[in-house]
Amino acid sequence: MKWSEKLVRGRLLKRYKRFLADVVLDSGEHVTVHCPNTGAMTGCALAGSRVFLLDSHNPKRKYAYTWELVESEFGGMICIHSARANGLLAEALQRGNIEPLSSYSHIQREKTLASGSRIDFFLSSDDVELSDCYVEVKSVTLHCGGGIGAFPDAVSARAVRHIEELLRLRQAGARVVLLFAVLHEDIHSVRPAEEIDPHYARVLSDAVQQGLEVLAYKARINEDEIYLADALPVIL
């Protein structure tokens, strides 16, 4: 995905109220920007960090800029806009870049299930021997040191419910996949954050034993574009 226009550079002053951040632009202007990430953002919101913003050019918006990227303390780029993960996966699937899922010819986003809940992706094929596949996507930006990334960065009952939903689909005969979209260039492997949410780690481990597949792909990120490219090992 190419950015819709040139990103605006600045330095982070502080993030607060979850959805807001104060930034000083390279021009010297101080602005309050929208922070599109509800998580803890551990290690991603250090004061003084180089940040990159997208200008909406929308006079009706209270905050014209959206915070998209931050340069990590290790030198790599991080996309803190967590909702980008689904779009990046959609693009990668369409291009056949996710090898374990490349056999599917039909891609549907936000599939509504019989329960009324929604799953991020439903993949199907004209090949009747290929099982329908449901994919849930989680963005990963928590860096634990040594190139290891972890999910979640805060206790997440919602993430547990998503695994439980996938297991119900698995029991009905479908293929089910949890895909970690790693939006932090300094992360080289992914694991469940047992020290943060031990219940999630146990549920995930049990789900794998019941047939849940877990994949991880890392984004390549720069000021021109962002795209999922590299498969990473998942440590369970």
HUWO-V31431 format. One record per residue. N is the residue number from 1. RES is the residue in three letters. PSI is psi in whole degrees, 0 to 359 (none if undefined). Layout:
BEGIN
N & RES & PSI
N & RES & PSI
END
This chain:
BEGIN
1 & MET & 125
2 & LYS & 143
3 & TRP & 147
4 & SER & 339
5 & GLU & 176
6 & LYS & 131
7 & LEU & 149
8 & VAL & 130
9 & ARG & 151
10 & GLY & 188
11 & ARG & 135
12 & LEU & 131
13 & LEU & 307
14 & LYS & 154
15 & ARG & 141
16 & TYR & 164
17 & LYS & 27
18 & ARG & 314
19 & PHE & 3
20 & LEU & 154
21 & ALA & 146
22 & ASP & 134
23 & VAL & 142
24 & VAL & 119
25 & LEU & 161
26 & ASP & 338
27 & SER & 347
28 & GLY & 350
29 & GLU & 137
30 & HIS & 128
31 & VAL & 152
32 & THR & 131
33 & VAL & 159
34 & HIS & 131
35 & CYS & 106
36 & PRO & 55
37 & ASN & 121
38 & THR & 357
39 & GLY & 184
40 & ALA & 333
41 & MET & 38
42 & THR & 125
43 & GLY & 358
44 & CYS & 0
45 & ALA & 46
46 & LEU & 129
47 & ALA & 136
48 & GLY & 352
49 & SER & 148
50 & ARG & 127
51 & VAL & 161
52 & PHE & 128
53 & LEU & 153
54 & LEU & 127
55 & ASP & 123
56 & SER & 338
57 & HIS & 32
58 & ASN & 106
59 & PRO & 345
60 & LYS & 345
61 & ARG & 138
62 & LYS & 321
63 & TYR & 110
64 & ALA & 327
65 & TYR & 145
66 & THR & 130
67 & TRP & 123
68 & GLU & 309
69 & LEU & 157
70 & VAL & 144
71 & GLU & 128
72 & SER & 167
73 & GLU & 344
74 & PHE & 354
75 & GLY & 345
76 & GLY & 171
77 & MET & 148
78 & ILE & 133
79 & CYS & 114
80 & ILE & 358
81 & HIS & 88
82 & SER & 331
83 & ALA & 347
84 & ARG & 336
85 & ALA & 315
86 & ASN & 319
87 & GLY & 322
88 & LEU & 320
89 & LEU & 319
90 & ALA & 315
91 & GLU & 316
92 & ALA & 321
93 & LEU & 317
94 & GLN & 328
95 & ARG & 356
96 & GLY & 25
97 & ASN & 351
98 & ILE & 91
99 & GLU & 316
100 & PRO & 344
101 & LEU & 12
102 & SER & 350
103 & SER & 349
104 & TYR & 133
105 & SER & 344
106 & HIS & 129
107 & ILE & 123
108 & GLN & 129
109 & ARG & 151
110 & GLU & 56
111 & LYS & 125
112 & THR & 128
113 & LEU & 169
114 & ALA & 331
115 & SER & 347
116 & GLY & 344
117 & SER & 169
118 & ARG & 149
119 & ILE & 148
120 & ASP & 314
121 & PHE & 141
122 & PHE & 121
123 & LEU & 137
124 & SER & 171
125 & SER & 156
126 & ASP & 346
127 & ASP & 109
128 & VAL & 343
129 & GLU & 352
130 & LEU & 118
131 & SER & 144
132 & ASP & 149
133 & CYS & 134
134 & TYR & 133
135 & VAL & 129
136 & GLU & 137
137 & VAL & 137
138 & LYS & 129
139 & SER & 141
140 & VAL & 123
141 & THR & 356
142 & LEU & 115
143 & HIS & 122
144 & CYS & 7
145 & GLY & 153
146 & GLY & 22
147 & GLY & 9
148 & ILE & 130
149 & GLY & 157
150 & ALA & 154
151 & PHE & 140
152 & PRO & 173
153 & ASP & 3
154 & ALA & 159
155 & VAL & 131
156 & SER & 96
157 & ALA & 329
158 & ARG & 318
159 & ALA & 325
160 & VAL & 316
161 & ARG & 324
162 & HIS & 320
163 & ILE & 317
164 & GLU & 322
165 & GLU & 318
166 & LEU & 321
167 & LEU & 324
168 & ARG & 322
169 & LEU & 322
170 & ARG & 316
171 & GLN & 336
172 & ALA & 0
173 & GLY & 0
174 & ALA & 161
175 & ARG & 137
176 & VAL & 139
177 & VAL & 134
178 & LEU & 122
179 & LEU & 121
180 & PHE & 116
181 & ALA & 106
182 & VAL & 111
183 & LEU & 34
184 & HIS & 114
185 & GLU & 343
186 & ASP & 1
187 & ILE & 132
188 & HIS & 356
189 & SER & 162
190 & VAL & 144
191 & ARG & 161
192 & PRO & 143
193 & ALA & 76
194 & GLU & 327
195 & GLU & 340
196 & ILE & 314
197 & ASP & 81
198 & PRO & 329
199 & HIS & 316
200 & TYR & 316
201 & ALA & 318
202 & ARG & 317
203 & VAL & 319
204 & LEU & 315
205 & SER & 316
206 & ASP & 321
207 & ALA & 323
208 & VAL & 321
209 & GLN & 337
210 & GLN & 7
211 & GLY & 1
212 & LEU & 130
213 & GLU & 140
214 & VAL & 124
215 & LEU & 158
216 & ALA & 133
217 & TYR & 136
218 & LYS & 143
219 & ALA & 144
220 & ARG & 130
221 & ILE & 131
222 & ASN & 186
223 & GLU & 353
224 & ASP & 324
225 & GLU & 170
226 & ILE & 135
227 & TYR & 149
228 & LEU & 131
229 & ALA & 318
230 & ASP & 124
231 & ALA & 137
232 & LEU & 153
233 & PRO & 145
234 & VAL & 126
235 & ILE & 114
236 & LEU & none
END
